[in-house]
Amino acid sequence: MIRVNIRRDRASNVIRGFKAEGHALFDESGRDIVCAGVSAVTVGAVNAAEAVAGVKLDAVTDRGILHVGVPEGLPDETGKSLQIVLESMVVMLKSIEDSYGEYIRVTDRFV
């Protein structure tokens, strides 16, 4: 199962980062549409953060795990644009979860 943990600020509910890990095992490697979808959405969000919001996220991949952190102290408008990108990512991931819930779990963790 793929697990995506969205790290949110307890007071403001803004996304501070996320971690995606695991394998869907929906199909064999190279044909797994759940893994491909999750990868496209999460990596696309990291790329969109820079292209759309102008924010380079702290992103590290390690053995199939994607760790992403949001820098602190962003100007208000930049932070708002970034949150739109990240919240859009969450909507897309939850849409995948709605269709393939036995292969992916998306959870919010408040810090």
MIFIKE-16737 format. One line per field, with one value per atom (N, C-alpha, C, O): atom name; x, y, z. Coordinates in Angstrom, 1 decimal, m for minus. Example, Ala and Ser with C-alpha at 12.3 -4.5 7.8 and 13.67 -1.06 7.14 Angstrom:
BEGIN
rodren <- [N;CA;C;O;N;CA;C;O]
px <- [13.2;12.3;13.2;14.2;12.8;13.7;12.9;13.4]
py <- [m5.7;m4.5;m3.3;m3.3;m2.2;m1.1;0.0;1.1]
pz <- [7.8;7.8;7.8;8.5;7.1;7.1;7.9;8.0]
//
This chain:
BEGIN
rodren <- [N;CA;C;O;N;CA;C;O;N;CA;C;O;N;CA;C;O;N;CA;C;O;N;CA;C;O;N;CA;C;O;N;CA;C;O;N;CA;C;O;N;CA;C;O;N;CA;C;O;N;CA;C;O;N;CA;C;O;N;CA;C;O;N;CA;C;O;N;CA;C;O;N;CA;C;O;N;CA;C;O;N;CA;C;O;N;CA;C;O;N;CA;C;O;N;CA;C;O;N;CA;C;O;N;CA;C;O;N;CA;C;O;N;CA;C;O;N;CA;C;O;N;CA;C;O;N;CA;C;O;N;CA;C;O;N;CA;C;O;N;CA;C;O;N;CA;C;O;N;CA;C;O;N;CA;C;O;N;CA;C;O;N;CA;C;O;N;CA;C;O;N;CA;C;O;N;CA;C;O;N;CA;C;O;N;CA;C;O;N;CA;C;O;N;CA;C;O;N;CA;C;O;N;CA;C;O;N;CA;C;O;N;CA;C;O;N;CA;C;O;N;CA;C;O;N;CA;C;O;N;CA;C;O;N;CA;C;O;N;CA;C;O;N;CA;C;O;N;CA;C;O;N;CA;C;O;N;CA;C;O;N;CA;C;O;N;CA;C;O;N;CA;C;O;N;CA;C;O;N;CA;C;O;N;CA;C;O;N;CA;C;O;N;CA;C;O;N;CA;C;O;N;CA;C;O;N;CA;C;O;N;CA;C;O;N;CA;C;O;N;CA;C;O;N;CA;C;O;N;CA;C;O;N;CA;C;O;N;CA;C;O;N;CA;C;O;N;CA;C;O;N;CA;C;O;N;CA;C;O;N;CA;C;O;N;CA;C;O;N;CA;C;O;N;CA;C;O;N;CA;C;O;N;CA;C;O;N;CA;C;O;N;CA;C;O;N;CA;C;O;N;CA;C;O;N;CA;C;O;N;CA;C;O;N;CA;C;O;N;CA;C;O;N;CA;C;O;N;CA;C;O;N;CA;C;O;N;CA;C;O;N;CA;C;O;N;CA;C;O;N;CA;C;O;N;CA;C;O;N;CA;C;O;N;CA;C;O;N;CA;C;O;N;CA;C;O;N;CA;C;O;N;CA;C;O;N;CA;C;O;N;CA;C;O;N;CA;C;O]
px <- [0.8;0.0;0.9;1.9;0.4;1.1;0.5;m0.8;1.3;0.9;1.4;2.6;0.5;0.9;0.4;m0.8;1.4;1.1;1.3;2.4;0.2;0.3;0.5;m0.3;1.6;1.9;1.3;1.7;0.4;m0.3;0.0;0.2;0.0;0.1;m1.2;m2.2;m1.1;m2.3;m3.1;m4.4;m2.5;m3.2;m3.8;m4.9;m3.0;m3.5;m4.0;m4.6;m3.7;m4.1;m3.3;m3.6;m2.3;m1.5;m0.6;m0.2;m0.3;0.5;2.0;2.5;2.7;4.1;5.0;6.2;4.4;5.2;4.4;3.3;5.0;4.4;5.4;6.5;5.0;5.8;5.0;3.9;5.5;4.8;5.8;6.9;5.2;6.0;5.2;4.0;5.9;5.2;5.0;5.3;4.4;4.1;2.6;2.2;1.9;0.5;0.3;m0.6;1.1;1.0;m0.4;m0.9;m0.8;m2.0;m1.8;m2.6;m0.6;m0.2;1.3;2.0;1.9;3.3;4.1;3.5;5.3;6.1;6.1;6.3;5.9;5.8;4.4;4.2;3.5;2.1;1.1;m0.1;1.7;0.9;0.4;1.1;m0.9;m1.5;m1.6;m1.6;m1.7;m1.9;m0.5;m0.5;0.5;1.9;2.2;2.7;1.9;2.2;1.4;1.9;0.1;m0.7;m0.2;m0.1;0.1;0.6;2.0;2.2;2.8;4.1;3.9;4.6;3.1;2.8;2.3;2.7;1.4;0.7;1.7;1.8;2.5;3.4;4.6;4.9;5.2;6.4;5.9;6.6;4.7;4.2;3.9;4.1;3.5;3.2;4.6;4.6;5.6;6.9;7.4;7.9;7.2;7.6;6.8;7.2;5.4;4.5;4.8;4.6;5.2;5.5;6.6;6.5;7.6;8.6;8.1;8.4;7.4;7.0;5.9;5.9;5.0;3.8;4.0;3.7;4.4;4.5;5.9;6.1;6.9;8.3;9.0;9.9;8.6;9.1;9.8;9.2;11.1;11.8;11.6;12.1;10.9;10.6;11.8;12.6;11.9;13.0;12.5;11.7;12.9;12.4;13.6;14.6;13.4;14.4;13.8;12.7;14.3;13.9;14.9;16.1;14.4;15.3;14.6;13.6;15.0;14.5;13.0;12.2;12.5;11.1;10.2;9.0;10.9;10.2;10.5;11.6;9.4;9.5;9.2;8.1;10.2;10.0;10.0;10.9;9.0;9.0;8.7;7.7;9.5;9.2;9.0;9.5;8.1;7.8;8.7;8.7;9.4;10.2;9.3;8.2;9.8;9.1;9.4;10.5;8.6;8.9;8.6;9.3;7.8;7.5;6.6;5.8;6.8;5.8;4.4;4.2;3.4;2.0;1.5;1.0;1.7;1.2;1.8;1.2;3.1;3.9;3.3;3.1;3.2;2.6;1.2;0.9;0.4;m1.0;m0.9;m1.6;m0.1;0.1;0.5;0.1;1.5;2.1;1.0;0.9;0.2;m0.8;m1.9;m2.4;m2.2;m3.1;m2.6;m3.3;m1.3;m0.7;m0.7;m1.1;m0.4;m0.3;m1.7;m1.9;m2.7;m4.1;m4.6;m5.4;m4.2;m4.7;m4.1;m4.8;m2.8;m2.2;m3.0;m3.3;m3.4;m4.2;m5.5;m5.9;m6.2;m7.5;m7.2;m8.0;m6.2;m5.9;m5.6;m6.1;m4.8;m4.5;m5.7;m5.9;m6.6;m7.8;m8.7;m9.5;m8.7;m9.5;m9.0;m9.7;m7.6;m7.1;m7.5;m7.8;m7.4;m7.8;m9.3;m9.6;m10.2;m11.6;m11.8;m12.7;m11.0;m11.1;m10.3;m10.7;m9.2;m8.3;m7.9;m6.7;m8.9;m8.6;m7.9;m7.3;m7.9;m7.2;m5.7;m4.9;m5.3;m3.9;m3.2;m2.0;m4.0;m3.4;m4.2;m5.4;m3.5;m4.1;m3.5;m2.3;m4.3;m3.9;m4.4;m5.6;m3.5;m3.8;m3.2;m2.1;m3.9;m3.4;m2.8;m3.4;m1.6;m1.0;m0.8;m0.2;m1.3;m1.2;m0.1;0.1;0.8;2.0;1.9;2.9]
py <- [m1.2;0.0;1.2;1.3;2.3;3.6;4.4;4.4;5.0;5.8;7.2;7.4;8.2;9.6;10.3;10.4;10.9;11.6;13.1;13.5;13.9;15.3;15.9;15.8;16.7;17.3;18.7;19.6;19.0;20.3;21.0;20.4;22.3;23.1;23.0;23.3;22.7;22.5;23.8;23.7;24.9;26.2;26.7;27.2;26.7;27.3;26.3;26.8;25.0;24.0;24.0;23.3;24.9;24.9;23.7;23.2;23.3;22.2;22.6;23.5;21.8;22.1;21.1;21.3;20.0;19.0;17.8;17.7;16.8;15.5;14.4;14.7;13.2;12.0;11.0;10.7;10.5;9.4;8.2;8.3;7.0;5.8;4.6;4.6;3.5;2.2;2.0;2.8;0.8;0.4;m0.1;m0.7;0.3;0.0;m1.5;m2.1;m2.2;m3.6;m3.8;m4.9;m2.8;m3.0;m3.9;m4.6;m3.7;m4.5;m4.7;m4.2;m5.4;m5.6;m4.3;m3.3;m4.2;m3.0;m2.6;m3.4;m1.3;m0.8;m0.8;m0.2;m1.4;m1.5;m1.0;m1.1;m0.6;m0.2;1.2;2.2;1.3;2.7;3.5;4.7;2.8;3.5;4.2;5.3;3.4;3.9;5.1;6.1;4.8;5.9;7.1;8.2;7.0;8.2;8.9;10.2;8.2;8.9;9.6;10.7;8.9;9.5;10.8;11.8;10.7;11.8;13.0;14.2;12.7;13.8;14.4;15.6;13.6;14.1;14.8;15.9;14.2;14.8;16.1;17.1;16.0;17.1;18.3;19.4;18.0;19.1;19.8;21.0;19.0;19.6;20.5;21.6;20.0;20.8;22.0;23.1;21.9;23.0;24.0;25.2;23.6;24.6;25.6;26.8;25.1;26.0;26.8;28.0;26.1;26.7;27.7;28.8;27.4;28.3;29.3;30.5;28.7;29.6;30.2;31.1;29.7;30.2;29.7;30.4;28.6;28.0;26.7;25.8;26.6;25.4;24.6;25.1;23.5;22.8;21.9;21.5;21.6;20.7;19.3;18.7;18.7;17.4;16.4;16.7;15.2;14.2;12.9;12.5;12.1;10.8;9.8;10.0;8.7;7.7;6.4;6.1;5.5;4.1;4.1;3.4;5.0;5.0;5.8;5.9;6.5;7.4;8.8;9.2;9.6;11.1;11.9;11.8;12.6;13.5;14.9;15.3;15.7;17.1;18.0;17.8;19.1;20.1;21.4;21.7;22.2;23.6;24.6;24.5;25.4;26.4;27.4;27.7;27.8;28.8;30.2;30.5;31.2;32.6;33.1;34.0;32.4;32.8;34.1;34.2;35.0;36.1;35.6;34.5;36.4;35.9;35.4;34.4;36.2;35.8;34.6;33.7;34.4;33.2;32.0;31.0;32.2;31.1;30.7;29.5;31.7;31.3;30.6;29.6;31.0;30.3;28.8;27.9;28.7;27.4;26.5;25.3;27.0;26.2;25.8;24.7;26.6;26.2;25.0;24.0;25.0;23.9;22.6;21.6;22.8;21.6;21.1;19.8;21.9;21.5;20.8;19.8;21.3;20.6;19.2;18.3;19.0;17.7;16.8;15.6;17.3;16.5;16.1;14.9;17.0;16.6;15.5;14.5;15.6;14.6;13.2;12.2;13.3;12.0;11.4;10.2;12.2;11.7;11.1;10.2;11.7;11.1;9.7;8.8;9.6;8.2;7.3;6.1;7.8;7.0;6.6;5.4;7.4;7.1;5.9;5.1;5.9;4.8;3.6;2.4;3.7;2.6;2.5;2.4;2.7;2.8;1.6;1.8;0.5;m0.7;m0.6;m1.4;0.4;0.5;1.8;1.9;2.7;4.0;4.6;4.4;5.2;5.8;7.2;7.3;8.2;9.6;10.1;10.0;10.6;11.0;12.4;12.7;13.1;14.4;14.2;13.5;14.7;14.7;16.2;17.0;16.5;17.9;18.0;17.3;19.0;19.3;20.7;21.0]
pz <- [0.0;0.0;0.0;0.6;m0.7;m0.7;0.4;0.6;1.2;2.3;2.0;1.9;2.0;1.9;3.1;3.4;3.8;5.1;4.8;4.4;4.9;4.7;6.1;7.0;6.2;7.5;7.5;6.6;8.4;8.5;9.8;10.8;9.7;10.9;11.7;11.1;13.0;13.8;13.9;13.8;14.0;14.2;12.9;12.9;11.8;10.6;9.5;8.5;9.7;8.7;7.4;6.5;7.3;6.1;6.0;7.0;4.8;4.6;4.8;4.2;5.6;5.9;5.3;5.2;4.7;4.0;3.8;4.2;3.2;3.0;2.8;2.4;3.0;2.7;2.0;2.4;0.9;0.2;0.2;m0.2;0.6;0.7;0.4;0.5;0.0;m0.2;m1.7;m2.5;m1.9;m3.3;m3.3;m2.4;m4.3;m4.4;m4.6;m4.0;m5.4;m5.8;m6.5;m6.4;m7.2;m8.0;m9.2;m9.6;m9.8;m10.9;m10.9;m10.0;m11.8;m11.9;m12.1;m12.7;m11.7;m11.9;m13.4;m14.3;m13.7;m15.0;m15.6;m16.6;m14.9;m15.3;m14.2;m14.4;m13.1;m11.9;m12.1;m11.8;m12.4;m12.7;m11.4;m11.4;m10.2;m9.0;m8.6;m8.3;m8.7;m8.4;m9.4;m9.0;m10.7;m11.7;m11.4;m11.5;m11.0;m10.7;m9.5;m9.6;m8.5;m7.2;m7.5;m7.1;m8.3;m8.6;m9.4;m9.2;m10.4;m11.3;m10.5;m10.7;m9.6;m8.8;m7.8;m7.7;m7.1;m6.1;m6.7;m6.3;m7.7;m8.3;m9.1;m9.1;m9.7;m10.4;m9.5;m9.9;m8.3;m7.3;m6.9;m6.8;m6.7;m6.4;m7.6;m7.3;m8.8;m9.9;m10.1;m10.5;m9.9;m10.0;m8.9;m9.2;m7.8;m6.7;m7.2;m6.9;m7.9;m8.4;m9.6;m9.7;m10.6;m11.8;m11.6;m12.2;m10.7;m10.5;m9.4;m9.5;m8.2;m7.0;m6.8;m6.0;m7.6;m7.5;m6.2;m5.7;m5.7;m4.4;m4.7;m5.2;m4.4;m4.5;m3.2;m2.1;m3.2;m2.0;m1.6;m2.5;m0.4;0.1;m0.1;0.7;m1.3;m1.7;m1.7;m2.3;m1.1;m1.1;m1.4;m0.8;m2.3;m2.5;m2.0;m2.1;m1.4;m0.8;m0.9;m0.1;m1.7;m1.9;m2.0;m1.4;m2.9;m3.2;m2.3;m2.4;m1.3;m0.4;m0.8;m1.1;m0.9;m1.2;0.0;0.5;0.5;1.7;1.1;0.4;1.5;1.0;2.2;2.9;2.3;3.3;2.6;1.6;3.3;2.8;3.6;4.8;2.9;3.6;4.4;4.0;5.5;6.4;6.0;5.3;6.4;6.2;4.7;4.3;4.0;2.6;2.7;3.6;1.7;1.6;1.5;0.9;2.0;2.0;0.6;0.6;m0.4;m1.7;m2.2;m2.8;m2.0;m2.4;m1.7;m2.2;m0.4;0.5;0.1;0.0;m0.3;m0.8;m2.1;m2.2;m3.0;m4.3;m4.1;m4.7;m3.2;m2.9;m2.3;m2.6;m1.3;m0.7;m1.7;m1.6;m2.7;m3.8;m4.5;m4.8;m4.9;m5.5;m4.7;m5.2;m3.4;m2.5;m2.2;m2.1;m2.0;m1.7;m3.0;m2.9;m4.2;m5.4;m5.5;m5.9;m5.0;m5.0;m4.1;m4.4;m2.9;m1.9;m2.6;m2.4;m3.2;m3.9;m4.9;m5.0;m5.7;m6.7;m6.0;m6.5;m5.0;m4.3;m3.6;m3.7;m3.1;m2.5;m3.5;m3.3;m4.7;m5.8;m6.2;m6.5;m6.2;m6.5;m5.4;m5.6;m4.1;m3.0;m3.1;m2.7;m3.5;m3.7;m4.6;m4.4;m5.7;m6.6;m6.3;m6.7;m5.6;m5.4;m3.9;m3.6;m3.0;m1.6;m1.0;0.1;m1.6;m1.0;m1.3;m0.8;m2.2;m2.6;m2.1;m2.2;m1.6;m1.2;m0.1;0.0;0.9;2.0;2.2;2.3;2.2;2.4;3.8;4.1;4.6;5.9;6.2;5.7;7.1;7.5;8.9;9.8;9.2;10.5;10.9;10.2;12.1;12.5;13.5;14.5;13.3;14.1;14.7;15.4]
//
